Amino acid sequence: MAYRNGPFGASEEQAISPFDPARDHSSKLTRGSYNLLMGGLVAAGFVVIALCGLLCSNASFLMSILQNYVFYAIGSLAVSIGGFVVIMRGMRREGFGMALAGYAMVVVSMGFTTGLILPFYDLPSIANAFVGTAIIAAVFTLAGGLWPQFFARIQGVLTVSLLALIVVSIVGLFMGADMGWLDYAVVLVFCGFIGWDTYRAQQCEPTVKMAIFNAVNIWLDLVNVFIRILSIVGRRD
């Protein structure tokens, strides 16, 4: 397997890939096309969030969702989990149609859940959160390519930090503690994940399936950053 050098190329002897590249027979891409496809998939995910936000801006539709929120929340979670299962199965099959279908399931289900939040904030707050997310995405995507050695070493720290924040948020919820700092901590952790996922994406074989697999991870990182920034800067509508 050939690896690229430079800011966005592999710097190690073996590529990092969650799957055996010999079994990945989806279309091979140039590194530029591969990155463009990943970026397009991530952008499409945010378009879905925007469309869902517009749909939820209808007061009667939003009230019908909120009145049956538990049902929709469970359904959205089930579809999201199902989407990840479909992606993983698609990664092990010929072609990339199944992986793309799984990506669509994850994006639509989680995009709809995120879109439910938007009507509760005013437009300037949403715009500021989006711009802030875009800046963070640009900075840490570039960082993941420029300093691959650093991001190659921090996955464990990021994972432990995220688990710790989840535990702290659950405990704080039951104790009624002031958790305003948690938004900043989550943004910081997911900034690290953006750099890590960018680093990993550049070590993978540039195929359509790997672009889909890495795009869903980067999109989830950015969604978490967007939600938390919206919580920090947002003004309730």
C-alpha positions in Angstrom: 0.0 0.0 0.0 1.4 3.4 -0.9 1.3 6.3 1.6 1.5 10.0 1.1 3.9 12.2 2.9 3.5 15.8 3.9 0.9 17.6 6.1 -2.0 15.3 5.1 -0.1 12.2 4.3 0.9 9.2 6.4 4.0 9.5 8.4 4.1 6.0 9.8 5.0 2.7 8.2 1.5 1.2 8.4 -1.8 2.9 7.7 -4.5 3.1 10.4 -7.6 1.5 9.0 -10.5 -0.2 10.9 -10.8 -2.7 8.1 -8.6 -4.8 5.9 -7.8 -2.7 2.9 -7.5 -5.8 0.8 -11.2 -6.3 1.2 -12.1 -2.8 0.3 -13.0 -3.0 -3.4 -15.0 0.3 -3.5 -13.8 2.9 -6.0 -10.2 4.1 -5.4 -9.9 7.9 -5.3 -7.1 10.4 -5.5 -6.3 11.9 -2.1 -7.9 15.2 -3.2 -11.1 13.6 -4.4 -11.2 11.5 -1.2 -11.0 14.6 1.0 -13.5 16.4 -1.2 -16.0 13.5 -0.8 -15.6 13.5 2.9 -16.1 17.3 3.1 -19.2 17.0 0.9 -20.7 14.3 3.1 -20.1 16.4 6.2 -21.6 19.5 4.6 -24.6 17.4 3.5 -25.1 16.4 7.1 -25.4 20.0 8.2 -27.8 20.7 5.3 -30.0 18.0 6.7 -29.9 19.7 10.2 -30.9 23.0 8.6 -33.8 21.4 6.8 -34.9 19.6 9.9 -34.7 22.9 11.8 -36.9 24.6 9.2 -39.4 21.7 9.5 -39.4 22.0 13.3 -40.0 25.8 13.1 -43.6 25.0 12.3 -45.3 25.4 15.6 -48.0 22.7 15.2 -45.4 20.2 14.0 -43.0 21.0 16.8 -45.8 20.6 19.4 -46.8 17.2 18.0 -43.2 16.1 18.3 -42.8 17.4 21.9 -46.1 15.8 23.0 -44.6 12.4 21.9 -41.0 13.2 22.5 -40.1 9.9 24.2 -41.4 7.9 21.3 -39.5 10.0 18.8 -36.3 10.0 20.9 -36.3 6.2 21.2 -37.1 5.9 17.5 -34.3 8.3 16.6 -31.8 6.4 18.8 -32.8 3.1 17.2 -32.4 4.4 13.7 -29.0 5.9 14.6 -27.8 2.7 16.1 -29.2 0.8 13.1 -27.3 3.2 10.8 -24.0 2.5 12.5 -24.7 -1.3 12.1 -25.5 -0.8 8.4 -22.3 1.2 7.9 -20.2 -1.5 9.6 -21.7 -4.2 7.5 -21.4 -2.2 4.4 -17.7 -1.7 5.0 -17.3 -5.5 4.8 -19.2 -5.9 1.6 -18.5 -5.3 -2.0 -19.4 -1.8 -3.2 -20.3 1.2 -1.0 -24.1 1.4 -1.3 -24.8 -0.1 2.1 -22.3 2.1 3.8 -23.8 5.2 2.2 -27.3 4.0 3.3 -26.1 3.7 6.8 -24.6 7.2 6.7 -28.0 8.5 5.5 -29.7 6.8 8.4 -27.4 8.3 11.0 -27.5 11.8 9.5 -31.2 11.9 9.1 -32.0 10.5 12.6 -29.4 12.6 14.5 -30.0 15.6 12.2 -33.7 15.5 13.0 -32.9 15.4 16.8 -30.5 18.3 16.5 -33.0 20.2 14.3 -35.5 20.0 17.2 -33.2 22.2 19.2 -32.9 25.1 16.7 -36.4 26.6 17.0 -35.6 27.4 20.7 -32.8 29.8 19.7 -32.9 33.0 17.7 -31.3 33.1 14.3 -28.2 35.2 15.3 -27.3 32.7 17.9 -27.6 29.8 15.4 -25.5 31.7 12.9 -22.8 32.4 15.5 -22.7 28.8 16.6 -22.4 27.7 13.0 -19.6 30.1 12.2 -17.8 29.1 15.4 -18.1 25.4 14.5 -16.8 26.2 11.0 -13.8 28.0 12.4 -13.0 25.2 14.8 -13.5 22.6 12.0 -11.0 24.5 9.8 -8.4 25.0 12.6 -8.4 21.4 13.9 -8.7 19.8 10.5 -5.5 21.7 9.6 -3.9 20.8 12.9 -4.7 17.1 12.4 -2.8 17.2 9.2 0.1 19.4 10.4 0.8 17.6 13.7 -0.1 14.0 13.1 2.3 12.7 15.7 0.5 14.6 18.4 -3.0 13.5 17.5 -1.8 9.9 17.0 -1.0 9.8 20.7 -4.1 11.5 22.3 -6.9 9.1 21.4 -6.8 7.4 24.7 -6.8 10.6 26.6 -9.7 11.9 24.6 -11.8 8.8 25.1 -11.2 8.7 28.9 -11.9 12.5 29.1 -15.2 12.0 27.2 -16.3 9.1 29.5 -15.4 11.2 32.5 -17.5 14.1 31.3 -20.5 11.8 30.7 -20.2 10.4 34.2 -19.8 13.9 35.7 -22.8 15.2 33.7 -25.0 12.4 34.9 -24.0 12.9 38.6 -24.4 16.6 38.3 -27.9 16.2 36.8 -29.0 14.2 39.8 -27.3 16.5 42.3 -28.6 19.7 40.6 -25.1 21.1 40.4 -24.2 24.1 38.2 -22.7 22.5 35.1 -22.1 25.6 33.0 -18.4 24.7 32.6 -19.3 21.4 31.0 -20.1 22.9 27.6 -16.6 24.3 27.4 -15.1 21.0 28.4 -17.1 19.1 25.8 -16.1 21.5 23.1 -12.4 21.1 24.0 -12.6 17.3 24.0 -14.3 17.2 20.6 -11.9 19.7 19.2 -9.3 17.0 20.0 -11.5 14.3 18.3 -11.7 16.4 15.2 -8.0 16.5 15.0 -7.7 12.8 15.7 -10.4 11.8 13.2 -8.7 14.0 10.6 -5.4 12.4 11.3 -6.9 8.9 11.0 -8.8 9.7 7.8 -5.5 10.6 6.1 -3.9 7.3 7.1 -6.7 5.3 5.5 -6.7 4.1 1.9 -8.5 6.8 -0.2 -11.6 4.8 -1.2 -15.3 5.7 -1.2 -16.1 3.5 1.7 -13.4 4.9 3.9 -14.5 8.4 3.0 -18.0 7.5 4.2 -16.7 5.9 7.4 -14.5 8.8 8.3 -17.1 11.4 7.3 -19.7 10.1 9.8 -17.2 10.3 12.6 -16.1 13.9 11.7 -19.7 14.9 11.3 -20.6 13.6 14.8 -17.6 15.5 16.2 -18.8 18.8 14.6 -22.4 18.3 15.7 -21.4 17.9 19.3 -19.3 21.1 19.0 -22.2 23.0 17.3 -24.7 22.0 20.0 -22.4 23.0 22.8 -21.4 26.3 21.2 -25.1 27.0 20.7 -25.7 26.4 24.3 -22.8 28.7 25.3 -23.6 31.7 23.0 -27.3 31.0 22.3 -30.2 33.2 23.3 -33.4 31.4 23.9 -36.1 32.4 21.4 
